[in-house]
Amino acid sequence: MTISDWIIDVALILVVIRQMREERLTAFRLLLPLGLITWVATSYLHDIPTAGNDLVLTGAFAGIGIACGVAGGLLTRVRFADGHVRVKATLGAAALWVLSMGFRLGFAVWTSHSSGETRIARFSAAHDITSAQAWVAALVLMAVSEVVVRLGIIVLRGRTLRGRTGVPATA
Protein backbone atom coordinates (compact mmCIF):
# COMPACT_ATOMS: atom_id res chain seq x y z
CA MET A 1 0.00 0.00 0.00
CA THR A 2 1.22 3.45 -0.89
CA ILE A 3 1.02 6.57 1.25
CA SER A 4 -1.81 7.86 -0.96
CA ASP A 5 -3.76 4.63 -0.25
CA TRP A 6 -3.46 5.29 3.47
CA ILE A 7 -4.38 8.95 3.10
CA ILE A 8 -7.53 8.26 1.09
CA ASP A 9 -8.64 5.50 3.49
CA VAL A 10 -8.15 7.72 6.52
CA ALA A 11 -9.87 10.63 4.72
CA LEU A 12 -12.91 8.46 3.99
CA ILE A 13 -13.09 7.42 7.64
CA LEU A 14 -12.75 11.04 8.82
CA VAL A 15 -15.59 12.15 6.50
CA VAL A 16 -18.11 10.09 8.44
CA ILE A 17 -16.59 10.74 11.86
CA ARG A 18 -16.87 14.45 11.08
CA GLN A 19 -20.54 13.90 10.29
CA MET A 20 -21.17 12.85 13.88
CA ARG A 21 -21.66 16.56 14.49
CA GLU A 22 -25.00 17.69 13.11
CA GLU A 23 -24.65 19.94 10.07
CA ARG A 24 -26.70 21.18 7.16
CA LEU A 25 -26.92 18.87 4.20
CA THR A 26 -25.16 20.85 1.49
CA ALA A 27 -23.73 20.08 -1.93
CA PHE A 28 -20.23 20.12 -0.40
CA ARG A 29 -21.27 17.51 2.18
CA LEU A 30 -22.34 15.28 -0.72
CA LEU A 31 -19.53 16.08 -3.12
CA LEU A 32 -16.65 15.47 -0.72
CA PRO A 33 -17.28 11.72 -0.21
CA LEU A 34 -18.33 11.36 -3.86
CA GLY A 35 -15.11 13.06 -4.94
CA LEU A 36 -13.00 10.82 -2.73
CA ILE A 37 -14.70 7.65 -3.94
CA THR A 38 -14.45 8.82 -7.56
CA TRP A 39 -10.71 9.24 -7.09
CA VAL A 40 -10.50 5.72 -5.65
CA ALA A 41 -12.53 4.26 -8.51
CA THR A 42 -10.54 5.99 -11.25
CA SER A 43 -7.24 5.08 -9.59
CA TYR A 44 -7.94 1.39 -9.02
CA LEU A 45 -10.87 0.24 -11.13
CA HIS A 46 -9.27 -0.27 -14.51
CA ASP A 47 -11.59 -3.09 -15.54
CA ILE A 48 -14.01 -5.59 -14.08
CA PRO A 49 -12.85 -9.11 -14.90
CA THR A 50 -15.61 -11.42 -16.09
CA ALA A 51 -13.87 -14.80 -16.36
CA GLY A 52 -14.54 -17.64 -13.96
CA ASN A 53 -16.29 -16.50 -10.80
CA ASP A 54 -14.89 -12.97 -10.93
CA LEU A 55 -18.32 -11.42 -11.44
CA VAL A 56 -19.77 -13.46 -8.59
CA LEU A 57 -17.06 -12.12 -6.28
CA THR A 58 -17.54 -8.58 -7.51
CA GLY A 59 -21.32 -8.82 -7.24
CA ALA A 60 -21.16 -10.26 -3.73
CA PHE A 61 -18.88 -7.49 -2.50
CA ALA A 62 -20.96 -4.82 -4.24
CA GLY A 63 -24.04 -6.33 -2.58
CA ILE A 64 -22.36 -6.09 0.81
CA GLY A 65 -21.55 -2.46 0.01
CA ILE A 66 -25.18 -1.79 -0.90
CA ALA A 67 -26.38 -3.40 2.34
CA CYS A 68 -23.88 -1.33 4.36
CA GLY A 69 -24.95 1.80 2.47
CA VAL A 70 -28.63 1.16 3.19
CA ALA A 71 -27.90 0.53 6.87
CA GLY A 72 -25.63 3.58 7.11
CA GLY A 73 -28.20 5.78 5.39
CA LEU A 74 -30.96 4.61 7.70
CA LEU A 75 -28.78 4.92 10.79
CA THR A 76 -27.92 8.53 9.94
CA ARG A 77 -30.22 11.03 11.62
CA VAL A 78 -31.93 13.31 9.09
CA ARG A 79 -34.20 16.12 10.21
CA PHE A 80 -35.61 19.38 8.93
CA ALA A 81 -34.92 22.41 11.12
CA ASP A 82 -34.63 26.14 10.57
CA GLY A 83 -35.52 25.74 6.89
CA HIS A 84 -32.70 23.28 6.21
CA VAL A 85 -32.15 19.56 6.09
CA ARG A 86 -29.73 18.62 8.82
CA VAL A 87 -27.85 15.34 9.11
CA LYS A 88 -25.88 13.65 11.82
CA ALA A 89 -24.18 10.28 11.62
CA THR A 90 -25.16 8.26 14.66
CA LEU A 91 -22.64 6.15 16.49
CA GLY A 92 -24.05 3.10 14.68
CA ALA A 93 -23.67 4.71 11.25
CA ALA A 94 -20.11 5.79 11.99
CA ALA A 95 -19.20 2.41 13.47
CA LEU A 96 -20.56 0.61 10.41
CA TRP A 97 -18.57 2.88 8.08
CA VAL A 98 -15.35 2.50 10.09
CA LEU A 99 -15.88 -1.27 10.21
CA SER A 100 -16.38 -1.56 6.45
CA MET A 101 -13.46 0.78 5.68
CA GLY A 102 -11.35 -1.08 8.23
CA PHE A 103 -12.19 -4.38 6.55
CA ARG A 104 -11.08 -3.08 3.15
CA LEU A 105 -7.95 -1.52 4.59
CA GLY A 106 -7.11 -4.63 6.61
CA PHE A 107 -7.67 -6.84 3.58
CA ALA A 108 -5.33 -4.69 1.49
CA VAL A 109 -2.64 -4.77 4.17
CA TRP A 110 -3.05 -8.52 4.72
CA THR A 111 -2.80 -9.35 1.03
CA SER A 112 0.32 -7.21 0.65
CA HIS A 113 2.16 -9.69 2.88
CA SER A 114 3.27 -13.11 1.68
CA SER A 115 0.96 -15.12 3.97
CA GLY A 116 -2.13 -13.20 2.90
CA GLU A 117 -1.11 -13.25 -0.73
CA THR A 118 -0.60 -17.03 -0.58
CA ARG A 119 -3.97 -17.66 1.08
CA ILE A 120 -5.82 -15.42 -1.36
CA ALA A 121 -4.09 -17.17 -4.27
CA ARG A 122 -5.19 -20.57 -2.92
CA PHE A 123 -8.74 -19.34 -2.29
CA SER A 124 -8.88 -17.79 -5.75
CA ALA A 125 -7.68 -20.98 -7.43
CA ALA A 126 -10.15 -23.11 -5.47
CA HIS A 127 -13.07 -20.78 -6.31
CA ASP A 128 -12.18 -19.92 -9.90
CA ILE A 129 -11.29 -16.28 -9.22
CA THR A 130 -9.02 -15.58 -12.18
CA SER A 131 -7.03 -12.48 -11.24
CA ALA A 132 -5.98 -10.07 -8.53
CA GLN A 133 -7.93 -7.38 -10.43
CA ALA A 134 -11.14 -9.25 -9.52
CA TRP A 135 -10.37 -8.63 -5.84
CA VAL A 136 -9.53 -5.00 -6.52
CA ALA A 137 -12.76 -4.51 -8.47
CA ALA A 138 -14.77 -6.23 -5.73
CA LEU A 139 -13.34 -4.07 -2.95
CA VAL A 140 -13.61 -0.83 -4.93
CA LEU A 141 -17.20 -1.52 -6.01
CA MET A 142 -18.05 -2.40 -2.42
CA ALA A 143 -16.82 1.03 -1.31
CA VAL A 144 -18.43 2.88 -4.24
CA SER A 145 -21.80 1.21 -3.73
CA GLU A 146 -21.71 1.88 0.00
CA VAL A 147 -20.97 5.58 -0.44
CA VAL A 148 -23.44 6.16 -3.27
CA VAL A 149 -26.29 4.24 -1.62
CA ARG A 150 -25.73 5.85 1.79
CA LEU A 151 -25.71 9.34 0.32
CA GLY A 152 -28.69 8.54 -1.91
CA ILE A 153 -30.76 7.42 1.06
CA ILE A 154 -29.79 10.50 3.06
CA VAL A 155 -30.77 12.79 0.16
CA LEU A 156 -34.08 10.97 -0.35
CA ARG A 157 -34.87 11.17 3.35
CA GLY A 158 -34.01 14.88 3.33
CA ARG A 159 -36.22 15.54 0.31
CA THR A 160 -39.06 13.64 1.91
CA LEU A 161 -38.77 15.73 5.07
CA ARG A 162 -38.53 18.95 3.06
CA GLY A 163 -41.60 17.94 1.05
CA ARG A 164 -43.62 17.33 4.19
CA THR A 165 -42.95 20.87 5.34
CA GLY A 166 -44.05 22.41 2.05
CA VAL A 167 -40.69 24.11 1.51
CA PRO A 168 -39.64 24.01 -2.18
CA ALA A 169 -36.65 21.76 -2.93
CA THR A 170 -34.66 24.74 -4.20
CA ALA A 171 -34.88 26.57 -0.86
C-alpha positions as CSV (number, residue, x, y, z in Angstrom):
1,M,0.0,0.0,0.0
2,T,1.2,3.5,-0.9
3,I,1.0,6.6,1.3
4,S,-1.8,7.9,-1.0
5,D,-3.8,4.6,-0.2
6,W,-3.5,5.3,3.5
7,I,-4.4,9.0,3.1
8,I,-7.5,8.3,1.1
9,D,-8.6,5.5,3.5
10,V,-8.1,7.7,6.5
11,A,-9.9,10.6,4.7
12,L,-12.9,8.5,4.0
13,I,-13.1,7.4,7.6
14,L,-12.8,11.0,8.8
15,V,-15.6,12.2,6.5
16,V,-18.1,10.1,8.4
17,I,-16.6,10.7,11.9
18,R,-16.9,14.5,11.1
19,Q,-20.5,13.9,10.3
20,M,-21.2,12.9,13.9
21,R,-21.7,16.6,14.5
22,E,-25.0,17.7,13.1
23,E,-24.7,19.9,10.1
24,R,-26.7,21.2,7.2
25,L,-26.9,18.9,4.2
26,T,-25.2,20.9,1.5
27,A,-23.7,20.1,-1.9
28,F,-20.2,20.1,-0.4
29,R,-21.3,17.5,2.2
30,L,-22.3,15.3,-0.7
31,L,-19.5,16.1,-3.1
32,L,-16.7,15.5,-0.7
33,P,-17.3,11.7,-0.2
34,L,-18.3,11.4,-3.9
35,G,-15.1,13.1,-4.9
36,L,-13.0,10.8,-2.7
37,I,-14.7,7.6,-3.9
38,T,-14.4,8.8,-7.6
39,W,-10.7,9.2,-7.1
40,V,-10.5,5.7,-5.6
41,A,-12.5,4.3,-8.5
42,T,-10.5,6.0,-11.2
43,S,-7.2,5.1,-9.6
44,Y,-7.9,1.4,-9.0
45,L,-10.9,0.2,-11.1
46,H,-9.3,-0.3,-14.5
47,D,-11.6,-3.1,-15.5
48,I,-14.0,-5.6,-14.1
49,P,-12.9,-9.1,-14.9
50,T,-15.6,-11.4,-16.1
51,A,-13.9,-14.8,-16.4
52,G,-14.5,-17.6,-14.0
53,N,-16.3,-16.5,-10.8
54,D,-14.9,-13.0,-10.9
55,L,-18.3,-11.4,-11.4
56,V,-19.8,-13.5,-8.6
57,L,-17.1,-12.1,-6.3
58,T,-17.5,-8.6,-7.5
59,G,-21.3,-8.8,-7.2
60,A,-21.2,-10.3,-3.7
61,F,-18.9,-7.5,-2.5
62,A,-21.0,-4.8,-4.2
63,G,-24.0,-6.3,-2.6
64,I,-22.4,-6.1,0.8
65,G,-21.6,-2.5,0.0
66,I,-25.2,-1.8,-0.9
67,A,-26.4,-3.4,2.3
68,C,-23.9,-1.3,4.4
69,G,-25.0,1.8,2.5
70,V,-28.6,1.2,3.2
71,A,-27.9,0.5,6.9
72,G,-25.6,3.6,7.1
73,G,-28.2,5.8,5.4
74,L,-31.0,4.6,7.7
75,L,-28.8,4.9,10.8
76,T,-27.9,8.5,9.9
77,R,-30.2,11.0,11.6
78,V,-31.9,13.3,9.1
79,R,-34.2,16.1,10.2
80,F,-35.6,19.4,8.9
81,A,-34.9,22.4,11.1
82,D,-34.6,26.1,10.6
83,G,-35.5,25.7,6.9
84,H,-32.7,23.3,6.2
85,V,-32.2,19.6,6.1
86,R,-29.7,18.6,8.8
87,V,-27.9,15.3,9.1
88,K,-25.9,13.6,11.8
89,A,-24.2,10.3,11.6
90,T,-25.2,8.3,14.7
91,L,-22.6,6.1,16.5
92,G,-24.1,3.1,14.7
93,A,-23.7,4.7,11.2
94,A,-20.1,5.8,12.0
95,A,-19.2,2.4,13.5
96,L,-20.6,0.6,10.4
97,W,-18.6,2.9,8.1
98,V,-15.4,2.5,10.1
99,L,-15.9,-1.3,10.2
100,S,-16.4,-1.6,6.4
101,M,-13.5,0.8,5.7
102,G,-11.4,-1.1,8.2
103,F,-12.2,-4.4,6.5
104,R,-11.1,-3.1,3.1
105,L,-7.9,-1.5,4.6
106,G,-7.1,-4.6,6.6
107,F,-7.7,-6.8,3.6
108,A,-5.3,-4.7,1.5
109,V,-2.6,-4.8,4.2
110,W,-3.0,-8.5,4.7
111,T,-2.8,-9.3,1.0
112,S,0.3,-7.2,0.6
113,H,2.2,-9.7,2.9
114,S,3.3,-13.1,1.7
115,S,1.0,-15.1,4.0
116,G,-2.1,-13.2,2.9
117,E,-1.1,-13.3,-0.7
118,T,-0.6,-17.0,-0.6
119,R,-4.0,-17.7,1.1
120,I,-5.8,-15.4,-1.4
121,A,-4.1,-17.2,-4.3
122,R,-5.2,-20.6,-2.9
123,F,-8.7,-19.3,-2.3
124,S,-8.9,-17.8,-5.8
125,A,-7.7,-21.0,-7.4
126,A,-10.1,-23.1,-5.5
127,H,-13.1,-20.8,-6.3
128,D,-12.2,-19.9,-9.9
129,I,-11.3,-16.3,-9.2
130,T,-9.0,-15.6,-12.2
131,S,-7.0,-12.5,-11.2
132,A,-6.0,-10.1,-8.5
133,Q,-7.9,-7.4,-10.4
134,A,-11.1,-9.2,-9.5
135,W,-10.4,-8.6,-5.8
136,V,-9.5,-5.0,-6.5
137,A,-12.8,-4.5,-8.5
138,A,-14.8,-6.2,-5.7
139,L,-13.3,-4.1,-3.0
140,V,-13.6,-0.8,-4.9
141,L,-17.2,-1.5,-6.0
142,M,-18.1,-2.4,-2.4
143,A,-16.8,1.0,-1.3
144,V,-18.4,2.9,-4.2
145,S,-21.8,1.2,-3.7
146,E,-21.7,1.9,0.0
147,V,-21.0,5.6,-0.4
148,V,-23.4,6.2,-3.3
149,V,-26.3,4.2,-1.6
150,R,-25.7,5.8,1.8
151,L,-25.7,9.3,0.3
152,G,-28.7,8.5,-1.9
153,I,-30.8,7.4,1.1
154,I,-29.8,10.5,3.1
155,V,-30.8,12.8,0.2
156,L,-34.1,11.0,-0.4
157,R,-34.9,11.2,3.3
158,G,-34.0,14.9,3.3
159,R,-36.2,15.5,0.3
160,T,-39.1,13.6,1.9
161,L,-38.8,15.7,5.1
162,R,-38.5,18.9,3.1
163,G,-41.6,17.9,1.0
164,R,-43.6,17.3,4.2
165,T,-42.9,20.9,5.3
166,G,-44.0,22.4,2.0
167,V,-40.7,24.1,1.5
168,P,-39.6,24.0,-2.2
169,A,-36.7,21.8,-2.9
170,T,-34.7,24.7,-4.2
171,A,-34.9,26.6,-0.9
